[in-house]
Amino acid sequence: MDRRVFSFFVALCLYAQWAIASLTSNEIANSLNELAQQGFAAKDLVLGINSTSDAGPMRDVYTEIDTMVTVVLTDVSFMTNTPIITDEAEEQDVYEGYSNFVQSLLELMDAFSTSATLLESLDDVTKYKVPSEVRVLESAVDAYFYNIIGLFPANSSYNAQANNQKAQVDTHCFQAIWAFDVGEGNQSRSDSSLHSRWLRRGSA
Protein backbone atom coordinates (compact mmCIF):
# COMPACT_ATOMS: atom_id res chain seq x y z
CA MET A 1 0.00 0.00 0.00
CA ASP A 2 1.25 3.45 -0.92
CA ARG A 3 2.36 5.46 2.11
CA ARG A 4 0.14 8.37 1.06
CA VAL A 5 -2.86 6.06 1.08
CA PHE A 6 -1.82 4.74 4.50
CA SER A 7 -1.51 8.30 5.82
CA PHE A 8 -4.99 9.01 4.54
CA PHE A 9 -6.41 6.05 6.44
CA VAL A 10 -4.59 7.12 9.61
CA ALA A 11 -6.03 10.61 9.30
CA LEU A 12 -9.46 9.11 8.68
CA CYS A 13 -9.15 7.05 11.85
CA LEU A 14 -8.12 10.08 13.89
CA TYR A 15 -11.11 11.99 12.58
CA ALA A 16 -13.44 9.10 13.32
CA GLN A 17 -12.30 9.10 16.95
CA TRP A 18 -14.21 12.34 17.43
CA ALA A 19 -17.44 10.46 16.78
CA ILE A 20 -19.15 8.09 19.18
CA ALA A 21 -17.99 4.68 18.04
CA SER A 22 -17.73 1.28 19.59
CA LEU A 23 -17.72 -2.40 18.73
CA THR A 24 -19.12 -5.31 20.68
CA SER A 25 -16.77 -8.06 21.82
CA ASN A 26 -18.50 -10.44 19.41
CA GLU A 27 -17.89 -8.07 16.48
CA ILE A 28 -14.24 -7.73 17.46
CA ALA A 29 -13.78 -11.50 17.74
CA ASN A 30 -15.43 -12.08 14.35
CA SER A 31 -13.31 -9.40 12.71
CA LEU A 32 -10.12 -10.90 14.17
CA ASN A 33 -11.01 -14.34 12.83
CA GLU A 34 -11.80 -12.91 9.39
CA LEU A 35 -8.47 -11.08 9.40
CA ALA A 36 -6.76 -14.35 10.32
CA GLN A 37 -8.31 -16.02 7.28
CA GLN A 38 -6.86 -13.29 5.08
CA GLY A 39 -3.47 -13.66 6.74
CA PHE A 40 -3.44 -17.41 6.17
CA ALA A 41 -4.61 -16.90 2.57
CA ALA A 42 -1.72 -14.50 1.92
CA LYS A 43 0.70 -16.98 3.48
CA ASP A 44 -0.58 -19.80 1.27
CA LEU A 45 -0.11 -17.59 -1.79
CA VAL A 46 3.50 -16.86 -0.85
CA LEU A 47 4.24 -20.54 -0.24
CA GLY A 48 2.56 -21.38 -3.54
CA ILE A 49 4.87 -18.94 -5.34
CA ASN A 50 7.79 -20.54 -3.54
CA SER A 51 6.84 -23.98 -4.82
CA THR A 52 5.91 -23.03 -8.40
CA SER A 53 8.42 -20.19 -9.01
CA ASP A 54 5.56 -18.19 -10.53
CA ALA A 55 5.48 -14.62 -9.19
CA GLY A 56 2.11 -13.82 -10.78
CA PRO A 57 0.11 -14.28 -7.53
CA MET A 58 2.17 -11.59 -5.76
CA ARG A 59 -0.48 -9.09 -6.85
CA ASP A 60 -2.99 -11.10 -4.85
CA VAL A 61 -0.64 -11.13 -1.85
CA TYR A 62 -0.46 -7.33 -1.91
CA THR A 63 -4.25 -7.15 -2.22
CA GLU A 64 -4.72 -9.38 0.82
CA ILE A 65 -2.32 -7.24 2.87
CA ASP A 66 -3.93 -3.97 1.75
CA THR A 67 -7.35 -5.34 2.67
CA MET A 68 -6.10 -6.35 6.11
CA VAL A 69 -4.70 -2.85 6.67
CA THR A 70 -8.00 -1.25 5.65
CA VAL A 71 -10.06 -3.52 7.93
CA VAL A 72 -7.66 -3.04 10.85
CA LEU A 73 -7.71 0.75 10.62
CA THR A 74 -11.48 0.78 10.25
CA ASP A 75 -11.84 -1.39 13.36
CA VAL A 76 -9.49 0.89 15.30
CA SER A 77 -11.65 3.89 14.46
CA PHE A 78 -14.72 2.10 15.81
CA MET A 79 -13.10 0.92 19.04
CA THR A 80 -12.77 4.39 20.58
CA ASN A 81 -15.61 3.95 23.07
CA THR A 82 -15.55 0.18 23.38
CA PRO A 83 -15.58 -0.63 27.12
CA ILE A 84 -13.17 -2.98 28.87
CA ILE A 85 -14.37 -6.56 28.60
CA THR A 86 -15.46 -7.89 31.98
CA ASP A 87 -17.28 -11.05 30.93
CA GLU A 88 -14.89 -14.02 31.01
CA ALA A 89 -16.52 -15.81 28.08
CA GLU A 90 -16.29 -12.65 25.96
CA GLU A 91 -12.65 -12.21 26.98
CA GLN A 92 -11.91 -15.74 25.80
CA ASP A 93 -13.68 -15.24 22.46
CA VAL A 94 -11.75 -12.05 21.72
CA TYR A 95 -8.46 -13.56 22.85
CA GLU A 96 -8.96 -16.66 20.68
CA GLY A 97 -9.63 -14.43 17.67
CA TYR A 98 -6.61 -12.33 18.58
CA SER A 99 -4.39 -15.42 18.84
CA ASN A 100 -5.72 -16.72 15.53
CA PHE A 101 -4.85 -13.45 13.78
CA VAL A 102 -1.44 -13.37 15.46
CA GLN A 103 -0.70 -16.90 14.26
CA SER A 104 -1.62 -15.99 10.68
CA LEU A 105 0.74 -13.00 10.80
CA LEU A 106 3.58 -15.08 12.22
CA GLU A 107 3.18 -17.66 9.46
CA LEU A 108 2.89 -14.98 6.76
CA MET A 109 6.07 -13.27 7.96
CA ASP A 110 7.89 -16.62 8.14
CA ALA A 111 6.76 -17.35 4.57
CA PHE A 112 8.21 -14.03 3.44
CA SER A 113 11.46 -14.69 5.30
CA THR A 114 12.00 -18.14 3.79
CA SER A 115 10.94 -17.05 0.28
CA ALA A 116 12.76 -13.70 0.10
CA THR A 117 15.65 -14.83 -2.08
CA LEU A 118 13.40 -16.61 -4.56
CA LEU A 119 10.88 -13.77 -4.71
CA GLU A 120 13.62 -11.25 -5.44
CA SER A 121 14.97 -13.45 -8.22
CA LEU A 122 11.50 -13.82 -9.77
CA ASP A 123 10.38 -10.19 -9.45
CA ASP A 124 12.85 -7.40 -8.76
CA VAL A 125 10.07 -5.17 -7.43
CA THR A 126 9.54 -7.44 -4.40
CA LYS A 127 12.82 -6.31 -2.80
CA TYR A 128 11.20 -2.90 -2.22
CA LYS A 129 7.47 -3.67 -2.34
CA VAL A 130 7.34 -6.47 0.25
CA PRO A 131 9.27 -4.62 2.98
CA SER A 132 7.09 -1.55 2.36
CA GLU A 133 3.90 -3.60 2.63
CA VAL A 134 5.13 -5.30 5.80
CA ARG A 135 6.02 -1.98 7.43
CA VAL A 136 2.57 -0.53 6.70
CA LEU A 137 0.86 -3.70 7.94
CA GLU A 138 2.98 -3.75 11.09
CA SER A 139 2.16 -0.10 11.87
CA ALA A 140 -1.57 -0.68 11.46
CA VAL A 141 -1.55 -3.93 13.42
CA ASP A 142 0.50 -2.33 16.19
CA ALA A 143 -2.23 0.26 16.80
CA TYR A 144 -4.92 -2.40 16.47
CA PHE A 145 -3.32 -4.74 18.98
CA TYR A 146 -2.70 -1.87 21.39
CA ASN A 147 -6.42 -1.10 21.37
CA ILE A 148 -7.45 -4.73 21.77
CA ILE A 149 -5.02 -5.37 24.62
CA GLY A 150 -6.54 -2.34 26.33
CA LEU A 151 -9.90 -4.12 26.35
CA PHE A 152 -8.56 -6.85 28.64
CA PRO A 153 -8.46 -5.96 32.35
CA ALA A 154 -4.91 -5.13 33.47
CA ASN A 155 -4.89 -8.08 35.87
CA SER A 156 -6.19 -10.51 33.26
CA SER A 157 -3.92 -13.31 32.04
CA TYR A 158 -5.16 -12.51 28.54
CA ASN A 159 -3.64 -9.03 28.82
CA ALA A 160 -0.16 -10.39 29.54
CA GLN A 161 -0.38 -13.13 26.90
CA ALA A 162 -1.64 -10.71 24.25
CA ASN A 163 1.24 -8.33 24.99
CA ASN A 164 3.71 -11.18 24.56
CA GLN A 165 2.15 -12.20 21.24
CA LYS A 166 2.25 -8.61 20.02
CA ALA A 167 6.01 -8.59 20.66
CA GLN A 168 6.34 -11.82 18.65
CA VAL A 169 4.59 -10.21 15.68
CA ASP A 170 6.95 -7.22 15.87
CA THR A 171 9.95 -9.57 15.83
CA HIS A 172 8.69 -11.64 12.90
CA CYS A 173 7.89 -8.51 10.88
CA PHE A 174 11.42 -7.25 11.48
CA GLN A 175 12.86 -10.61 10.40
CA ALA A 176 10.81 -10.57 7.19
CA ILE A 177 11.99 -7.06 6.32
CA TRP A 178 15.56 -8.00 7.20
CA ALA A 179 15.42 -11.04 4.92
CA PHE A 180 14.73 -8.80 1.91
CA ASP A 181 17.32 -6.24 2.99
CA VAL A 182 19.92 -9.00 3.26
CA GLY A 183 19.00 -10.33 -0.16
CA GLU A 184 19.37 -6.89 -1.68
CA GLY A 185 22.72 -6.42 0.07
CA ASN A 186 24.01 -9.75 -1.15
CA GLN A 187 22.95 -8.92 -4.70
CA SER A 188 24.69 -5.55 -4.50
CA ARG A 189 27.89 -7.18 -3.28
CA SER A 190 27.61 -9.79 -6.03
CA ASP A 191 27.15 -7.11 -8.69
CA SER A 192 30.08 -5.16 -7.26
CA SER A 193 32.27 -8.26 -7.30
CA LEU A 194 31.30 -9.02 -10.90
CA HIS A 195 32.08 -5.44 -11.91
CA SER A 196 35.49 -5.68 -10.24
CA ARG A 197 36.31 -8.88 -12.10
CA TRP A 198 35.43 -7.27 -15.41
CA LEU A 199 37.63 -4.27 -14.58
CA ARG A 200 40.55 -6.53 -13.73
CA ARG A 201 40.01 -8.54 -16.90
CA GLY A 202 39.96 -5.35 -18.97
CA SER A 203 43.22 -4.09 -17.47
CA ALA A 204 45.04 -7.39 -17.99
N, C-alpha and C positions, 0 to 999 in steps of 0.2 A: 504494500500500500504506500502511495506517495505520502511523504511527510506533510505536505500541505493539506492533504485530505485528512490525515490523522489529526493535525492541529485543528482543523475545522470541527471534527467530532469532539475533541477535548473541549473546545469553546462551547459547543452545543450542550455538552454535559454540564459545564459550569453554569450556563444559562438556565438549564432545566432544574438545577438545584434551588432556584428561587421559587419554583412552583411546589405545591404540595404533592409529593410523590412517594409512593411506597409499594412494596411487593409483599405478598404473603410468603410464608416459609415454603408452602407447597409450590408456588410459582418459581421461587428461587431454586428449589431442588430440581424441578422439571427442566428449567433452563440450563442448569449445570449438567444434567444428564444429556441434554441435546447437544450442548457444546462438546461434551466428551465424545459423542458419536462423530462429530465433525473432526475432532482431533484424531481419532482412530482412523477415520476415512483418509485424512491427509497422510497419516503415517503409512497406511497401506499403499497409497499412491507412490510415495517415495520408495518404499521397498519394491514395488512393482517395477519402477524405473531401474532400480538397482539390479533386478534380475533379468530384465529384457534389454537393458542399454538403449531404451527409447525415451528420449527426454520430452516427447510430446505432452505427456500428462502433467508436466510442471505447471502449465497454465492452470490446471485444475487444482493443484496444490496451493498456488497463490490465491485462487478464488476461495478455497476453504479457509485459509488463514484470514483473508480480508473479511469474510463473513463472520468468523469468530470475533474479530476485533470490533466489528459493528455491533454485534449482539452484546458483547461484554460492556462496551461503553454505554449502550442503551440501558442495560440493566443497572449500571452504576448510577445513571441519572435518575432512575426510579427507585433507588434504595435510600434516598436521602432521609426519609421519615419512617423507614422500616424499624420497628422496635426490636430490642434485644429478645432473642428467642428464650422463653422460659419453660416451654413444654419439652420434656425429655424426648418424646417420640418425634417431635418436629426437629429438634436438634439433630437427632440421628439421621433423619431423612436428608437434611441439608448437608450434613457432614459426609454422608455416603455419596451424594451427588458431587460434592466438592472433591472427595478422594478419587472419584471416577474421572472427573475432568483433569485433575492433577496427573493421574496415571496416563491419560491420553497424551498430555503434553510431554511427560517424561519420555514416552515411547517415540513421539514425533521428533523430539530433539535428538534422541539416540539414533533414529533413522537418518537424520541429517548428518550427524557426526560420522557415522559409518559409511555414508554414501558420498561424502563431500568430494573426494578425489574423483570419483566416477562422474558425478554431476558436473563438475568443472570441466572435465574432458569432453563431455557430451554437449554442453551449452555454456559458453564462456560468460554469459550474462549471470549465471547462477552465483558466481564468485562475489558479486555485488548485491544481487537481488535477494538471495536467501538471507544473508546476514541482516539486510535492511528489514526484511519482513519479520525476522525473528525479534529484532530490537523493538519494532512497533508492537508486536504481539506481547512481548514481555512487559512493556510499559503499560499496556492496557490491562493485562492480567494482574499486574502488580497492584494497581488501583482497585481492581475487582476483588482480589483476594483480601486486601486490606479491609474493604467494606464488609465482606462476608465474615471474616474473623471477628470483626467488631460486633457481629450479631450473637456470637457465643458469649455467655457470661465469663468474666475474667477468671473465675475459679473453676471453669469447666475443663474437663480433660480434652474436649474437642478443640478448645481454644489453643492449647499448647500443641496438640498434634497438627492442627491446621497451620500454625506458624512454622512448624518444622517442615511440613510438606511444601510450603511456600518457598522456603530457603532451598529445598531440593530443586524446585522448578528454576529458580534463579541460577543455580549452579549448572544445570543441564542446558539452559539457554546460552550461558557463557561458553560452555564446552562446544556447542554447535557452532556458534559464531567463530570461536577460536579454530575449529577444524577447517573452516573455509579460509580464514586468514593465513593459517599455516600452509594450506595448499597453494594459495596465491604467492606466498613467500618462497616456497620451494620452486614454483614455476619461474619466478623472477630470477632466482639464483641459477636455475638451469639455463634460462635464456642468456644470462650474463656469462655463464661458463662457456656456452656454445659460441657466443660472440667473441670471447677471448681466444678460443681455439682457432676461429677463422682469422683473427688478427695475427696470431702467431704463424699460421700457415701462409698468410699473405706476405709476411716479412721474411719468410725463410728463403 
